[in-house]
Amino acid sequence: MVQLELLICFSGLDFPVERLVAWVRLLMDGFLEQIATDPAFTAERESPMLREIVRSVLTGQAPDPSRSTASTIV
């Protein structure tokens, strides 16, 4: 039996979907941990940045700050 592996082209390299999913989960885990431990870090304010970073990981394009209204953590 031949096993087919799904690959996603990322910055000219092929990565298994499972690897990209693991990285997106890592970003989500860090995001949720930050929300749980830092009252100044809110989902409402930081969600646009999370979406932009995940988009960047999945498309291989640099993050575009103009697409995010999130502010820097001080």
RACORZI-V787459 format. One line per field, one symbol per residue. ss: DSSP state (H for helix, E for strand, C for the rest). phi: phi as a letter, one per 20 degrees, with the letter a starting at -180 (. if undefined). Layout:
ss=???
phi=???
//
This chain:
ss=CCCCCCEEEECCEEEEHHHHHHHHHHHHHHHHHHHHHCCCCCHHHHHHHHHHHHHHHHHCCCCCHHHCCCCCCC
phi=.eeedfcdfclndecfggffffffffffffffffffdcgfedfgfeggfggfffgfffdmefgdgfecdfeffd
//
